[in-house]
C-alpha cells in the first residue's frame, strides 16, 4: 500500500468518471488475492489478539448456564456438519442399488428400504438439530449479550469528561459496541469460530464421501471435474475481488447542481429548518430551485455505489458468458455417454444428479468458509477493542486523601483558593483561564461576573475537577484538589452547569438522580421539585413525576389509519423517520417537547441540584456551584430563586456565575469580574462601585440604565 495518496499525481493515480462523481484509483502493482489463502495471511497478522479471545472464552464460561448451552450448541454444530456427508453416503448407496439393478436385473428390496429410511432419518435429523440449535442459541446469545452490555456500559460510565470527549477514545468506544441489536461482538466471534469449524468439517466430509462413491463409477471423475470447473468460473466472475490493485481509491464530486440538490433535499426533510421555510415563505422558491437542478442533472447517475458496482460487473461480462455454457458440459457428457452406452443411462443419470447436488452443497460450504475466514481478523480486533475499552485510563487521575477531613465543614462550607491557575480546553490553543488567583473563605458567597465566554463556567468546572489546570494549583480547605479522592469531592459538591442536560428518563428520575442514594424517594423528590419551582407544572402533566422528558424507546406500529392521532396515550407520528434535529445542544430536550419551556426545564435541573444539596436532613454538601442558573428564567422566577438560595444555603460556600448584575451581587462576600480568562477586579459590590473607572462599575451602570 502506498504511503501517501495524491489524486493529482497522474503517474500513480487513474482518474475515471462514475456518474457525477470523479473516481481516483491507485495504479500500483496488482496484488493477487487468493480467497482463503489471503484470509489466512490476514489472520496470521492478528494472532496478537488471541489472548483477548482466550479471556473472552473464559468470561463466557463463567456466565451462569452458558457453558451448558455452549457445549450443547457445539455438539449440534458438529452433528449438522457431518449429517450432509451422511446424506451423500446414502445417495451413493442408492447409486449402487441402481448399478446392480442395471447389471443384474435384481433389486435388494430390504437394502433399498433401509437406505430410504436412513435417508429420511438424516433429513429429519438435520431439521431437528437445526430447530434445537435455534432454541439453544437464543438464551446463550442473550446471556452473553447481557454480560457484555453491562461491561460496555461501565466502560463508558467510568470515563471522565476530557477522556470521554477525546476523539480517539470515542472511536474506540464505538468500535467496542456491536451495531447489531440481535447479538454482541463476543457472540459474533464465538459463532464465527464454530461456523468455520463446522464448514471445514462439512467440506472435507462431503469431499471424502463423494470421492469414495464415484471412484468406481464410469465418468465419475470426469463429471466431478467439469462440475468443479463451473464452480471455478463462479469464482473467476469475482476476478476484481481476487486480482486487485492496492485497493486505495477516493471519489469526489464538484457538480454544483448535484451538491445543491442534496442540500435542498436535506432542508425540506429536516425539522431543523421548518420554521424558516414557513416564516420566510420559501416553499415555492425551494421547489423551483430543486426542479431546476434536477433538470440540469438530467440522466446523469448520482448514486455513486450503484454506478461503481455496475462498472465492476461490466468488467467480468466475458467470464459470465462462459459460465453458463460450462455449467451445461456435464449434461453434454452425459448425453454422449448415453449414445455410447445406452444401458448405462440410469447409472450415469444418477451419478450426474448426485454430483450436481453434492457439489452445490460443497460450493455453499466453501463460500461460507471463505466468507467466515475473511471476517475473522476483524472480529479478533473487535474483541481486543472490546476489552481495551474497559482499560482506557482517565485523564483526571484520582486522589488518595479523604475529604473533608472534618465532617463539620459540611455545615460551615469549604475554603477555596486558586493560585496562578491557567487552563485551556483540549484541542484548543487559546487559554480559557490565564494566571487566575483568588481566595474564598469558608461559608462565603462568591459571584463571578463577566461576558459570555469570559471563563466563568471554566472556574466552576475546575473546582468540580472535570478538568485539571495546565498550570497553577487549586486548594480546598488547604488541600491540593489533585490529592482528594474524586468520589469524596463529588459527594461534597453540588453543581448546576449552564449547559446542563436532562436525561431521557422520567422527570422523577431526573430529579432523584441528584442524590443517587435516595433516587426513588418520592417525598424527597417532591420537596426538591417544590424548591426548584417545578412541582406545580409536573403535577399537571399526564403522568406527573413518571412523565418522560424524552422517551428513550419509541412505539412500533405499521399501516395505522391516518385518523389515529394517539396510541398508548402518546401522539402518533405518521412519518417513517422522526429526526430529533431541532434539539438544543447539550440540553437533551428541545423547547416545546412535551409542552415544557426552556424555563421549566431549567427548574427541573435546579430541582435536581437541590435534591443533593438542600433536601437531605443531614448535610452531604458543603459547596454549591451554580453556573448561570437563571439564564432561562423570567424575572419573577429569578427573584424567587435568588431569595431561596440565600435562605437555604445556610453557611455553605456558594459560587454563582452570571453575566447579569442582579440582586445577588449586593449580598456577595466576593465578586470576581473576569474578562477573556483574566481576572480584572475583585471585591464587594459596594467597593467595586466606588471605582469610577472600574470594569464592574461601568457594566453595572450600563445594565442599570436599561431599567431607568
C-alpha positions in Angstrom: 0.0 0.0 0.0 1.4 3.5 -0.9 2.4 5.7 2.0 0.5 8.7 0.5 -2.3 9.1 -2.0 -2.3 12.2 -4.2 -5.2 12.4 -6.6 -3.4 14.9 -8.7 -0.5 12.6 -9.5 -1.3 11.2 -12.9 1.6 8.7 -12.8 0.2 6.8 -9.8 -3.5 7.6 -9.9 -6.0 6.7 -12.6 -9.0 9.1 -13.0 -12.4 8.0 -14.3 -16.0 9.2 -14.4 -18.7 7.5 -12.3 -21.9 9.4 -13.0 -21.4 12.9 -11.4 -18.5 11.6 -9.4 -14.8 11.6 -10.2 -13.1 8.4 -9.2 -9.4 8.3 -8.4 -7.8 4.8 -8.2 -4.2 3.9 -7.3 -2.5 2.2 -10.3 0.2 0.4 -8.3 1.1 -3.2 -9.0 -1.7 -5.7 -9.0 -1.9 -7.9 -6.0 -3.2 -11.5 -6.3 -5.7 -12.2 -3.6 -6.5 -15.8 -3.5 -9.5 -16.5 -1.4 -8.9 -18.4 1.9 -5.1 -18.1 1.5 -5.1 -14.3 1.8 -7.7 -14.6 4.6 -5.2 -16.9 6.5 -2.4 -14.4 5.9 -4.5 -11.6 7.4 -5.5 -13.9 10.3 -1.8 -14.6 11.0 -1.2 -10.9 11.4 -3.9 -10.8 14.1 -2.5 -13.5 16.3 -1.6 -11.0 19.0 -5.3 -10.7 19.7 -5.6 -14.4 20.7 -5.0 -13.6 24.5 -8.1 -11.4 24.4 -10.1 -14.2 22.7 -9.0 -16.7 25.4 -10.0 -14.2 28.0 -13.4 -13.8 26.3 -14.0 -17.5 26.3 -13.1 -17.7 30.0 -15.5 -14.9 30.8 -18.3 -16.6 28.8 -17.6 -19.9 30.6 -18.1 -18.1 33.9 -21.5 -16.7 32.9 -24.2 -18.9 34.7 -25.6 -21.5 32.4 -23.5 -20.5 29.4 -21.2 -23.5 29.5 -24.0 -25.9 29.3 -25.7 -24.1 26.4 -22.4 -23.7 24.6 -21.5 -27.4 24.9 -24.9 -28.4 23.6 -24.6 -25.8 20.7 -21.2 -27.2 19.8 -22.4 -30.8 19.7 -25.4 -29.8 17.5 -23.0 -27.9 15.2 -20.8 -31.0 14.8 -23.9 -33.1 14.0 -25.0 -30.6 11.4 -21.5 -30.7 9.9 -21.5 -34.5 9.5 -25.1 -35.2 8.6 -24.9 -33.8 5.0 -22.0 -36.1 4.3 -24.1 -39.0 5.7 -26.8 -37.9 3.2 -24.2 -38.1 0.4 -23.2 -41.6 1.5 -26.8 -42.8 1.4 -27.1 -41.3 -2.1 -24.0 -43.3 -3.0 -25.6 -46.4 -1.7 -28.7 -45.7 -3.8 -26.3 -45.3 -6.8 -25.0 -48.8 -6.1 -28.6 -50.2 -6.0 -29.2 -48.6 -9.4 -26.0 -50.0 -10.8 -26.8 -53.5 -9.5 -30.3 -53.3 -11.0 -28.9 -52.4 -14.4 -26.2 -55.1 -14.4 -28.0 -58.0 -12.7 -31.7 -57.0 -13.2 -32.3 -57.6 -9.5 -33.0 -55.2 -6.6 -32.4 -55.9 -2.9 -35.6 -54.5 -1.6 -34.6 -54.8 2.1 -31.4 -52.9 1.4 -33.3 -50.3 -0.6 -35.8 -49.7 2.2 -33.0 -49.4 4.7 -31.4 -46.8 2.5 -34.6 -44.9 2.1 -35.3 -44.9 5.8 -31.7 -43.9 6.6 -32.0 -41.0 4.1 -35.3 -39.8 5.6 -33.9 -40.1 9.1 -30.9 -38.0 8.0 -33.1 -35.3 6.6 -35.3 -35.3 9.7 -32.2 -35.2 12.0 -30.9 -32.1 10.1 -34.3 -30.4 10.6 -34.4 -31.4 14.3 -30.8 -30.4 15.0 -31.4 -27.0 13.4 -34.5 -26.4 15.4 -32.9 -27.4 18.7 -29.8 -25.3 17.9 -32.0 -22.2 17.3 -33.7 -22.8 20.7 -30.3 -23.2 22.4 -28.8 -20.2 20.6 -31.4 -17.7 21.9 -30.7 -18.0 25.6 -27.0 -18.4 25.0 -26.8 -15.2 22.9 -29.0 -13.3 25.3 -26.8 -14.1 28.4 -23.6 -13.3 26.5 -25.2 -10.1 25.2 -26.4 -9.1 28.7 -22.9 -9.7 30.3 -21.1 -7.6 27.7 -23.8 -4.9 27.7 -23.0 -4.4 31.4 -19.3 -4.4 30.7 -19.6 -1.9 27.9 -22.0 0.3 29.9 -19.5 0.5 32.8 -16.6 1.1 30.3 -18.4 4.2 29.2 -19.9 5.4 32.5 -16.5 5.4 34.3 -14.8 7.9 32.0 -14.2 11.5 33.0 -15.0 14.5 30.8 -11.7 15.1 28.9 -11.2 11.3 28.3 -14.8 10.8 27.1 -14.5 13.9 24.8 -11.3 12.6 23.2 -12.0 11.7 19.6 -9.7 8.6 19.8 -11.5 7.3 22.8 -14.9 8.0 21.2 -13.8 5.9 18.2 -12.5 3.2 20.4 -15.8 3.1 22.3 -17.9 3.0 19.1 -15.8 0.1 17.8 -16.2 -1.9 21.0 -20.0 -1.9 20.7 -21.9 -4.2 18.4 -24.0 -2.4 15.9 -26.5 -5.3 15.8 -29.4 -5.3 18.2 -29.6 -9.1 18.0 -26.2 -10.1 19.2 -22.9 -8.9 20.7 -19.3 -8.8 19.5 -18.5 -11.8 21.7 -21.3 -14.0 20.3 -20.3 -13.0 16.8 -16.8 -14.2 17.4 -17.9 -17.5 19.1 -20.4 -18.2 16.3 -17.9 -17.4 13.6 -15.3 -19.8 15.1 -18.0 -22.5 15.3 -19.2 -21.9 11.8 -15.6 -22.0 10.4 -15.0 -25.3 12.1 -18.3 -26.8 11.0 -17.9 -25.5 7.4 -14.4 -27.1 7.2 -15.6 -30.3 8.7 -18.6 -30.5 6.4 -16.4 -29.7 3.4 -13.9 -32.4 4.0 -16.6 -35.0 4.9 -18.5 -34.3 1.7 -15.4 -34.5 -0.5 -14.3 -37.7 1.1 -17.6 -39.4 0.8 -18.2 -38.2 -2.7 -14.8 -39.3 -3.9 -15.3 -42.7 -2.4 -18.8 -43.1 -4.0 -17.7 -42.0 -7.5 -14.3 -43.8 -7.6 -15.7 -46.9 -9.2 -18.2 -45.1 -11.5 -17.6 -44.7 -15.2 -17.0 -41.0 -16.0 -17.5 -40.1 -12.3 -14.2 -38.3 -12.0 -14.8 -36.5 -15.4 -18.2 -35.3 -14.3 -16.8 -34.2 -11.0 -14.0 -32.2 -12.6 -16.4 -30.5 -15.0 -18.8 -29.6 -12.3 -16.0 -28.1 -10.2 -14.8 -26.2 -13.3 -18.2 -24.5 -13.3 -17.7 -23.7 -9.7 -14.3 -22.3 -10.5 -15.8 -20.0 -13.1 -18.1 -18.6 -10.5 -15.0 -17.7 -8.5 -13.4 -16.1 -11.6 -16.5 -13.9 -12.1 -15.3 -12.1 -8.9 -12.0 -11.5 -10.7 -11.7 -8.0 -9.4 -12.0 -9.3 -5.9 -9.2 -11.8 -6.4 -6.8 -9.7 -8.5 -6.8 -6.2 -7.1 -4.6 -3.2 -7.1 -3.7 -1.7 -3.7 -7.4 -1.1 -3.0 -6.7 2.6 -2.5 -9.2 4.9 -4.1 -11.2 8.1 -3.5 -14.2 9.7 -5.1 -15.5 13.3 -5.0 -18.0 15.4 -6.9 -17.8 19.1 -7.9 -21.1 19.0 -9.7 -22.8 22.0 -8.1 -26.3 21.0 -9.3 -26.0 17.7 -7.5 -24.5 19.2 -4.4 -27.1 21.9 -4.2 -30.0 19.5 -4.9 -28.8 17.3 -2.0 -28.7 20.4 0.3 -32.2 21.3 -0.8 -33.5 17.8 0.0 -32.0 18.0 3.4 -33.7 21.3 4.0 -37.2 20.1 3.2 -36.8 16.8 5.0 -35.5 18.0 8.3 -37.4 19.6 11.2 -34.5 21.9 11.9 -35.3 24.3 9.0 -39.1 24.1 9.0 -39.7 27.4 10.9 -37.5 29.3 8.4 -39.2 27.6 5.4 -42.7 28.6 6.6 -41.9 32.1 8.1 -39.8 33.2 5.1 -42.2 31.8 2.5 -39.6 29.6 0.9 -41.6 26.6 -0.3 -42.1 27.7 -3.9 -38.5 29.0 -4.2 -37.1 25.8 -2.9 -39.3 23.8 -5.2 -38.2 25.8 -8.3 -34.6 25.6 -7.3 -34.7 21.8 -6.8 -36.6 21.4 -10.1 -34.0 23.4 -12.0 -31.2 21.4 -10.5 -32.9 18.1 -11.4 -33.4 19.2 -15.0 -29.8 20.3 -15.3 -28.7 16.9 -14.0 -30.9 15.1 -16.4 -30.0 11.4 -16.8 -26.6 11.7 -15.1 -26.2 9.0 -12.4 -25.9 10.5 -8.9 -25.8 7.2 -6.9 -22.0 6.5 -6.7 -22.3 2.9 -5.4 -24.8 1.9 -8.0 -22.7 3.1 -10.9 -19.5 1.9 -9.3 -20.7 -1.7 -8.9 -22.2 -1.6 -12.4 -18.8 -0.8 -13.9 -17.3 -3.7 -11.9 -19.9 -6.1 -13.2 -19.2 -4.9 -16.8 -15.5 -5.9 -16.4 -16.5 -9.6 -15.8 -19.0 -10.0 -18.7 -16.8 -12.3 -20.7 -16.4 -14.7 -17.8 -20.1 -14.6 -17.0 -20.9 -15.5 -20.7 -18.6 -18.6 -20.3 -20.1 -19.6 -17.0 -23.5 -20.9 -18.2 -22.2 -23.0 -21.2 -19.6 -24.5 -18.9 -22.4 -25.4 -16.5 -24.0 -27.5 -19.2 -20.9 -29.5 -20.0 -21.7 -32.3 -17.5 -25.1 -32.8 -19.2 -23.5 -32.8 -22.7 -21.0 -35.5 -21.5 -24.0 -37.5 -20.1 -25.8 -37.3 -23.5 -22.7 -38.5 -25.3 -22.2 -41.4 -22.9 -25.9 -42.3 -23.2 -25.4 -42.7 -27.0 -22.3 -44.8 -26.5 -23.6 -46.9 -23.6 -27.4 -46.9 -23.7 -27.7 -49.5 -21.0 -25.8 -47.3 -18.5 -28.2 -44.3 -18.8 -29.8 -44.9 -15.3 -26.4 -45.1 -13.7 -25.0 -42.1 -15.5 -28.1 -40.1 -14.7 -27.9 -41.0 -11.1 -24.2 -40.1 -11.0 -24.9 -36.8 -12.6 -27.7 -35.9 -10.2 -25.5 -37.0 -7.2 -22.6 -34.9 -8.3 -24.5 -31.7 -9.1 -26.5 -31.8 -5.9 -23.4 -32.6 -3.8 -21.2 -30.0 -5.5 -23.8 -27.4 -4.9 -23.6 -28.2 -1.2 -19.9 -28.2 -1.4 -19.9 -24.8 -3.1 -22.1 -23.4 -0.3 -19.8 -24.8 2.3 -16.7 -23.4 0.6 -18.2 -20.0 0.1 -19.3 -20.0 3.8 -15.8 -21.0 4.8 -14.2 -18.2 2.8 -16.7 -15.6 3.9 -16.3 -16.5 7.6 -12.5 -16.6 7.4 -12.4 -13.2 5.7 -14.1 -11.6 8.8 -12.1 -13.4 11.5 -9.2 -10.9 11.6 -11.7 -8.0 12.0 -13.6 -9.9 14.7 -10.4 -10.6 16.6 -9.6 -7.0 16.5 -13.1 -6.2 17.7 -12.6 -8.5 20.7 -9.4 -6.6 21.5 -11.1 -3.3 21.3 -13.9 -4.6 23.5 -11.5 -5.4 26.3 -9.3 -2.4 25.7 -12.3 -0.1 26.1 -12.6 -1.2 29.7 -8.9 -0.3 30.3 -8.9 3.3 29.0 -7.2 5.4 31.7 -8.9 8.5 32.8 -7.0 11.7 32.2 -8.1 13.2 35.5 -6.3 11.0 38.0 -7.9 10.0 41.3 -6.5 11.3 44.5 -5.8 9.3 47.7 -6.9 11.6 50.6 -10.4 11.5 52.1 -12.4 14.7 52.0 -13.4 16.6 54.0 -11.1 15.7 56.9 -13.5 17.3 59.3 -17.2 16.4 58.6 -18.3 19.5 60.4 -17.0 21.6 57.4 -20.1 20.3 55.5 -22.1 22.7 57.8 -19.7 25.7 57.5 -18.6 25.3 53.9 -15.2 25.0 52.3 -12.3 27.3 51.8 -11.3 27.6 48.1 -8.1 29.1 46.7 -6.8 29.5 43.1 -3.1 30.1 42.8 -1.9 31.3 39.4 -4.2 28.8 37.6 -4.1 28.6 33.8 -6.2 26.3 31.6 -7.0 25.6 28.0 -9.6 23.1 26.7 -8.3 20.0 24.9 -7.7 20.7 21.2 -7.7 24.5 21.6 -4.7 26.9 21.6 -6.3 29.8 23.4 -6.3 29.9 27.2 -9.7 29.8 28.8 -8.1 31.0 32.1 -4.9 32.9 32.4 -3.0 33.2 35.7 -6.2 33.3 37.8 -5.8 33.7 41.6 -8.4 34.3 44.3 -9.3 33.1 47.7 -12.8 32.3 49.1 -13.2 31.8 52.8 -15.5 29.1 54.4 -19.2 29.9 54.1 -18.8 32.9 51.8 -20.9 33.7 48.8 -18.9 34.4 45.6 -20.4 35.8 42.4 -18.3 35.6 39.3 -19.5 38.0 36.6 -18.4 38.7 33.1 -19.4 38.4 29.4 -20.2 35.1 27.7 -17.1 33.1 27.1 -15.1 35.0 29.6 -14.2 31.9 31.7 -16.8 31.9 34.4 -18.0 28.4 33.7 -14.4 27.1 33.4 -13.7 28.1 37.0 -16.6 26.0 38.2 -15.6 23.1 36.1 -12.1 23.2 37.5 -13.5 23.3 41.1 -15.7 20.3 40.3 -12.5 18.8 38.8 -14.0 17.9 35.5 -10.6 19.1 34.2 -7.2 19.8 35.7 -5.4 23.1 35.1 -2.3 23.1 33.0 -0.6 25.5 35.4 -1.1 26.5 39.0 -2.8 25.0 42.0 -6.3 24.7 43.4 -6.8 24.3 47.1 -9.9 23.1 49.0 -9.6 23.6 52.8 -5.8 23.9 52.2 -5.6 20.6 50.4 -4.4 20.3 46.8 -7.5 19.3 44.8 -5.5 16.7 42.9 -4.8 14.7 46.1 -8.5 14.5 47.1 -10.5 11.3 46.4 -12.7 12.1 43.4 -15.7 10.2 44.9 -15.5 12.3 48.1 -15.2 15.6 46.2 -18.2 14.8 44.1 -20.3 13.8 47.2 -19.4 17.1 49.0 -20.1 19.3 45.9 -23.4 20.2 44.2 -23.2 21.8 40.8 -25.5 23.1 38.1 -23.9 23.8 34.8 -25.0 26.4 32.3 -25.0 23.7 29.6 -26.9 21.3 31.8 -28.5 18.2 30.4 -31.8 16.5 31.2 -31.7 12.7 30.9 -34.0 10.7 28.6 -35.8 9.3 31.7 -38.8 10.3 33.8 -38.9 13.7 35.5 -38.8 12.0 38.8 -35.6 10.1 37.9 -34.1 13.3 36.5 -34.6 15.0 39.9 -33.9 11.9 42.0 -30.5 11.3 40.4 -29.3 14.4 42.2 -29.0 12.2 45.2 -28.3 8.6 44.0 -28.8 7.1 47.4 -32.4 8.4 47.5 -33.0 8.5 43.8 -36.5 6.9 44.1 -37.6 8.6 47.4 -40.7 10.4 46.1 -41.1 12.5 49.2 -37.6 13.9 48.8 -38.1 14.3 45.0 -41.3 16.3 45.6 -39.5 18.5 48.2 -36.7 19.2 45.7 -39.3 19.9 42.9 -41.0 22.4 45.2 -37.7 24.2 46.0 -36.9 24.2 42.3 -40.3 25.7 41.4 -41.4 22.9 39.2 -43.8 20.8 41.4 -46.9 22.6 40.1 -46.4 22.1 36.4 -45.1 18.5 36.9 -48.4 17.6 38.7 -50.3 18.9 35.7 -48.6 16.5 33.3 -50.5 13.3 32.4 -48.1 11.0 34.2 -46.8 13.5 36.8 -43.4 12.6 38.0 -43.5 9.5 35.9 -43.7 11.6 32.7 -40.8 11.1 30.3 -39.0 14.2 29.2 -37.8 12.2 26.2 -38.9 8.6 25.9 -35.8 6.5 25.1 -37.9 3.8 23.4 -40.3 4.6 20.6 -43.5 2.7 19.9 -43.6 0.5 16.9 -46.6 0.5 14.5 -47.4 0.0 10.9 -50.2 0.9 8.5 -52.2 2.8 11.1 -55.3 4.7 9.8 -54.5 8.3 9.1 -57.1 9.4 11.6 -55.2 7.8 14.5 -53.7 10.7 16.4 -52.9 8.9 19.7 -51.8 5.4 20.6 -50.9 4.1 24.0 -51.6 7.6 25.4 -49.0 9.2 23.1 -49.1 11.2 19.9 -48.6 9.2 16.7 -46.0 10.2 14.1 -47.1 9.0 10.7 -43.6 9.8 9.2 -41.3 6.8 8.8 -38.4 8.6 10.5 -38.6 11.3 13.1 -35.4 13.1 13.3 -34.6 14.9 16.5 -32.6 17.6 14.7 -34.2 20.5 16.5 -32.7 19.5 19.8 -30.7 22.1 21.8 -27.1 21.2 22.1 -26.4 19.8 25.5 -30.0 20.1 26.7 -31.3 16.7 25.9 -34.8 18.1 25.3 -36.0 20.7 22.7 -38.1 23.5 24.0 -41.8 22.7 23.3 -41.2 18.9 23.6 -43.9 17.6 26.0 -45.0 21.2 26.5 -42.0 22.2 28.6 -40.4 25.6 28.0 -36.8 26.4 28.5 -37.5 28.0 31.9 -39.4 24.9 33.0 -36.6 22.6 32.0 -34.1 24.8 33.9 -36.3 24.5 37.0 -36.2 20.7 36.7 -32.4 20.9 36.6 -32.4 23.2 39.6 -34.6 20.7 41.5 -32.0 18.0 40.7 -29.3 20.2 42.3 -31.5 20.9 45.3 -32.1 17.2 45.7 -28.4 16.8 46.6 -27.7 20.0 48.4 -30.8 21.1 50.3 -33.3 18.2 50.8 -31.1 15.8 52.8 -31.8 16.0 56.6 -28.0 15.6 57.3 -25.6 17.8 55.4 -23.9 16.0 52.5 -22.7 19.0 50.6 -20.5 21.9 51.7 -20.0 23.6 48.3 -22.7 24.8 46.0 -21.8 25.7 42.4 -24.4 27.5 40.2 -23.5 28.3 36.6 -26.0 30.8 35.1 -28.9 29.1 36.9 -31.4 31.8 35.9 -30.5 32.1 32.2 -33.9 30.8 31.1 -36.0 32.1 34.0 -38.4 35.0 33.9 -37.7 38.0 36.3 -40.1 36.7 38.9 -38.7 33.2 38.9 -35.2 34.6 39.0 -36.0 36.8 42.1 -37.6 33.8 43.8 -34.6 31.6 43.1 -32.1 34.1 44.5 -34.1 34.6 47.7 -34.5 30.8 48.1 -30.7 30.3 47.6 -29.9 32.9 50.2 -32.3 31.5 52.7 -31.5 27.8 52.3 -27.7 27.7 51.7 -27.1 28.3 55.4 -23.3 28.6 56.0 -22.4 26.6 52.9 -19.9 28.1 50.5 -21.6 29.1 47.3 -20.2 30.2 43.9 -22.6 31.8 41.5 -21.6 32.7 37.9 -23.7 35.1 35.8 -23.5 37.7 33.1 -26.4 39.6 34.8 -25.6 42.1 37.5 -28.7 41.3 39.6 -29.8 41.4 43.2 -27.5 38.5 44.4 -24.3 40.6 43.8 -25.4 43.0 46.5 -25.1 40.2 49.1 -21.9 38.7 47.7 -18.9 38.4 50.1 -16.7 38.4 47.0 -17.3 39.5 43.4 -14.9 38.4 40.7 -15.1 40.3 37.4 -13.4 38.2 34.7 -12.8 39.1 31.0 -11.2 36.8 28.4 -9.9 34.4 31.1 -8.2 37.1 33.1 -9.5 38.5 36.5 -10.0 42.2 36.1 -11.3 43.1 39.6 -12.3 41.5 42.9 -14.1 42.9 45.9 -17.6 43.5 47.3 -20.4 45.2 45.4 -20.0 48.5 47.3 -16.3 48.5 47.0 -16.3 47.9 43.3 -19.0 50.5 42.6 -16.7 53.1 44.2 -14.2 52.6 41.4 -15.5 55.1 38.9 -13.2 53.8 36.2 -13.7 50.1 37.1 -15.0 47.5 34.7 -17.6 46.2 37.2 -18.9 49.7 37.9 -19.2 50.5 34.2 -21.1 47.3 33.4 -23.3 47.7 36.5 -24.3 51.2 35.4 -24.8 50.1 31.8 -27.2 47.3 32.8 -29.0 49.6 35.3 -29.7 52.2 32.6 -31.9 49.6 30.8 -34.4 49.7 33.7 -34.4 53.5 34.0 
